[in-house]
Amino acid sequence: MQSGVEEPEDPVEAAERAMHHGFMNQALDMARLSLKTNETPVGCVLVHNGRVVAKGMNATNITRNGTRHAELMAITALLSYTPKEDMEAKAANHSKNQPIAERPASSTGDKPSLTRTYSDQEWGDVDPKDGHIYPYGQKLHPAPRVDRGLIQECILYVTVEPCVMCASMLRQFAIKKVYFGAVNDKFGGTGGVFCIHMNSEPARALTAPATPIHRPVGNQLPRPALPHKSASASSSIHESQDGSGAGGGEIKSVNSITFVEPPIPVSNMTKGHGGNVEDGYDAEGGWGRDEAVNLLRQFYVQENGRAPVPRKKEGRAARLAAMMESQGMTTQGTALEGLLQQEREAIEQGVAADSGSSSTNADDGFGPSEEALANERNIGSSARGENETGIEITA
């Protein structure tokens, strides 16, 4: 094959990639909805056997609860159900002519089942608005009550890497796999900061005792006295075949003093931080990353009027718009449009004020001040995005 000629893509791999992008686009739609409701734009979808069974987005502001992340909202919606008594009362009001005993068992809120299959019509009849946490959590599974064991067979698509809290929750639910977009380099739990999804040691056997084993703390272990050895005793120390001492360390000699350096511990990033009580799960990032990051930028470019000392962010919307245009994205229909209009009005008001002060100075014989001209130049360059090329995400 000639050099420089790309090989044709495997149709199976292309179809799989298109499937992942399709589910991630649905998660991005939830993130966009989150942005419109003044929430941090993070969205996710839970997929089981190729079907979306639940959706979620951040609800920390509306609930004033910092734990209400998108992953939690999706799982909460999936596992939510109406008590049997309430469903019977509701069914009686809607169909008084049909006895409750003749209605299907699935409509009475019975115990969840993992074995029942549902028809396409039943899947299509699901209305996520019936859920009590809509639109922040949306249940799309037709079962009135879903068994939590279903999550073990689900794949999560989320626009931002799960935080440490959500990564631990997903581990406890034994999620099958996680696909995420942007890396969470401040609170990430699947590689960004910690690796909660990975085991620190191989998982214990199922026959291991369920009760915790109390072991002495490291500094409470008895330590035998080490005999002092002079430098002349180095000949009595024998290296192993791999060049390490008896304790697995490396034998070194500095200034005629021979010693055994302790071995370097295995990196936690290699072994993970998830313990060894149960198996972890796989996580893969980078899917829809650019769009996820841009949604976060659109959120953080806004000023927080409820902050004790609001941070002024003049010109940031214009710089972000210029950056998005350079990446082939549009600002139409986004939350950035209103911010751009506000910045344009502020610039026009500033220019008008400067023009008024300049004409007054001209009447006095002094003309426009250098400070006013500098302000005009700064305003213009800021609107064109010439000063900065990026926006720092601070949360």
N, C-alpha and C positions, 0 to 999 in steps of 0.2 A: 504494500500500500504506500502511496506517495506521502511524503512528509508534508505536514500542514493541512492535510485533508481530514476533516472530522469524521469519525465513524458514525454511522446512523445509530440513533438512540434505540435501545431495546423497547419495543412496544409495551411490554409488561411494566418496565420501569417508568416509562412515560405515563402510562395509565395510573400507576400508583402515585406518582408525583402530582398528577392532576387531581387525584382524590384528596391528597393531603392539603393541597392549596384550596380546594373547594371547601373543606371543613374549616380551614383557617380563615377563609373569607367570611364565613358565617360568624366566627368568633370576632373578627374585625367589625362586622356589622353591630354586634353587641357593644363593642368598645365605642363605636360612633354614637350609638344610642346613649351610652353612659356619659359621653362628653356633652350631649345635648341636655342632659339632666343635671349638669354641674357636678358630676362625679369624676373621679380619676378614670380616664378612658382605658379600662381593662375589661376584656370580655372573654368568654370561653364557651365551649360546647362539649357535652359528653356524648360519645358515639358508641353504640352497641350494635355489632353486626351490620355496620354500614348505615345505620339510622341514627339521627340525632335524637336522643331521649331527654335531654335537658339543656338549657342555656342559662348563663349567668353573667352578671356584670356587677361592678362595684356598687355598694350601697352604704358606704361608710358615712357619708354626709347626711343622707336622708334619715338614717337610723341613729346617727351620732354614736356609732359603735365601730371602733377601729378593726374589729374582727370580721366584719361583713365584706369579705373579699369575693371576687367573682366566682372562684372555685367553690367556696362555701355556699354561696347563693344557689349555684347550679345543683349541688348535691342536696341541699335543703329542699329545693323545689321537687327534685326527683323522688325523695323519700317522704314527702308530705302526703297526707291523706285526710279524708273527712271521716270522722267517727261514724260507726254503723248507725247509731240512732239518728244523727243529723241527716245521713243519706236517705234513711227510710222516710223521715219526715218530708224531705225535699221531693222524693219520688212520689209520695202520697199527694202532695200538692199539685204535681204536674200530671199525674195520671190516676185520678180518683177511681176510674172505672176498672182499673187493672189491679187485682189483689197483689200485695207485696210478695206473697209466697210464690206467685207465678213468675216473678221477675227473675232474670238471670242472677246466679249467685255472685257473679263478679260485680254486680252493681250495689251490693250491700256492704261493701267494705270488709269482706272476709279476709282471713289471713293471706299474706302475699304468697305467690307461687312462682317458681322459676321455670316450670315445665310448660305452662300454657303458651300457645302461640296465638297471635292476633292477626286478623285479616287486614288487607290493605285499606279496606273501608274503615275499620276501627282505628287504624293509625291516622287516616285522613280526617276522622271526625273529632280528633283531639283539638280542643281550643285552649291554648296556653293562658288566655285571659281568665279562665276559671280558677287559676291558682291564687292563693291569698298573698303571695309576694310578687305578683306580676307588676311591672315588667322586669324587675331586678332579678328574679328567678322564674324560669319558665319550664314547666313540666310538659313534655311532648310524648310521654309514654302513655298508652291507652289503659294500662292497669290502674284501678282505683288506688291500689296500694302496692308499691314495688318493694321487693325483697332487697335488702342492702347487699346481699351476695351478688347482685347483678353488677355492682360497681367493679368487682374483680374481673369482669369480662369487658369493661369499658376502656376506651381510649379518650384522653382529655386533650383538647386543643385550646390553648390559652395564648393571648397576645403577648403577655409578659411572663417571664420566668416566675414560677410560684415562689412566694417568700418562704422563710423557714417554717412559719406556722402552717401554711397551706401544704408545703412539701411533707411535713409530718402527718398532717391529716390524711393526705392522699396515701401515704404509706400505711397508715392504720386501716384504711379502707381497702388496701391491697389493689390499688389501681393497676391496670395492665401496662399502660405506657403513657407518657406525656410528650406532646409536641408543643413547643412554645416559640414565640417570636423574638422579642428583645430580651437581652440578658439583664437581670436585676443585680447590678454590681454593688448594691448597698445592703440588700436583705435577701438575696437569692438563696434558695434552699436546694437547688438541683445543679449546682456547679458554679453559680455566680459568686457565692461566698462560702457556703457549706454544701456538702453532698449528702443531704439527708436521705436521698433516694438510694444511696449505695451502702452496703454493709461494711462495717469496720472489721468484721471477722466473718467467716462462713456461718450461715444460719445453723443454729443448734438442731439436733435431732428432735423429732416429735415426742420422743420418750423422755425428754429433759423435764425435770420438775418444774411445775408452774410457779411455785413459791420462790421468792428471791433467795439467793445464796449469799449469806453475809461473809465477806472476806475481810481480813485485816487491811487497813489502809497501808499504803506503801511505807510511810515513815514510822509505822508501828511494827514492821517486820523485824525480827532479830537479825542483826548484822554481825557476822563473824569477824573477828579481828584479823586484819590483813598483815602478814609478816613483812617487815621491811627488807627490801632487797637492794643491794648496792649495784652500781653500774657493772661491776665485775661479774655479777651473776647473770648477765645477759646470755652467756653461753648456755645456760641451763634452760632457757626459754626456747621452745621449739615451735616453729611456724607450722601450721597445717598446710595442706596442699593448696588451698585457696588463698594462702597468705594471711589468714586470720588467726587470732589466738584462741584459747580454749573457750572464752566467752563470746566468740564471734566478732571481736574487735580486731583492729589492725595494729600490728606491732610497729612502733616508730622509735627512732633514736634521735635525740636532740641534745647537742653538747655533751656527748658521751653518756647520756642518761637514756636508758631504754625503758619504754612503757607500752602498755596496751591501751590504745584509744578505743573508747566504747563505740559500738557500731552505730551508724546513722539510722535513726528510725524511719520506717516506711512512711512516705508522705500520706497525710490524711486525705489529700485529693485523690490519691490512688486507691486507698482502702475505703474511703467514705466515712460518714459520721452517723450512720443509721443504726448502729448497734448490730446485734446478731440474733435477736429474738425471732425475727421473721425475715422472709426474703424481701429484697427491695424491688425497685421497678426501673425501667429504662426511661431516659429523658433525652430528647433531641431538640436543639434550638436552631434558630435562624429562619424559621418559616414565617414569611410576611414581616420580617424585622423592620424594614424601612417604613412601612405604613404604620406599624405599631409605634415606632419612635416618633413619627410625625404627629400622631394623635396625642402623645404625651407632651410634645412641644406646644401644640395648640392649647393644651390645658394649662401648662405652667407659664405660658406667655401672659396669661391674665393676671390682673392685680387682685389680691385678696383684701377686699375692703373690710373684712372682719378681723384682720390681723391688728395687734396693738400698734405697730408702726408699719403701715403698708409700704411695700417696696415699689418704688416707681420703676416702670418698665417701658419708658417711652422708646419708640422706634423698634421694639422687638418684633412686633407683628409684621412690620414691613420687611425686616430682615428675614424672618421666617418665610414670608411669602416669596421673597426673592430666591431663597434656598429651595423651596418646593418647586418653583417654576424651573429652576436649573435642573431638577431631577425629573422633570416631565410631569409634575403633579399640578393640579388645579386647586384654587382656593374657593371656587364656586360651590355653594351649598355646604360649606364648612363653617365651624364656629369662628373662623378667622375673619370672615367677611365683616362682621360687626366691629371687630377690633380695628381692622384696617380703616373703616369709615371714621371711627373715633379719632384715630391718629391723624387722618387727613384733615379733619375739622380742627384738631388741635394745632396742626402745622399752619393751616390757613389763618387761624386766630393769632398765632404767634407772629406770622409774617405781617399781618395787618397792624398789630401793635407796634412792631418794629418800624413799619412804614410811617405810622403816625408820629412816633418819636423822632424819626429821621427828618420829617418835614418840619417839625418844631425846631429841631437843631439847625436846619437850613435857614429858617427865618431869623434865627439868632446869629447867623453868620458862621456857625461852627460845622454844619454838615453832619452826615451820619457818623456815629461813633464807630471806632474799630471793633468794639465789643458787639455792637448790633450786627455788623457785617459778619463777624465770626459766628455769631449765633445762627444767622441765616445759612451760612455755608454748612454748619454742623447739622442743621435741620434737614437741609437738602440731601447731604450725603447719607444721613441716617435713614431717610426715606428710601434712598436707592439701595441701601444695604451695603455701603462701601466700608463701614467701620468694622463690622464683625461678620463672620460667616456662619456662626452657630449660636445656639442658645443652650446654656447649661441647665440641666435638669437638677433641681436641688432637693427633690424628695422622691 
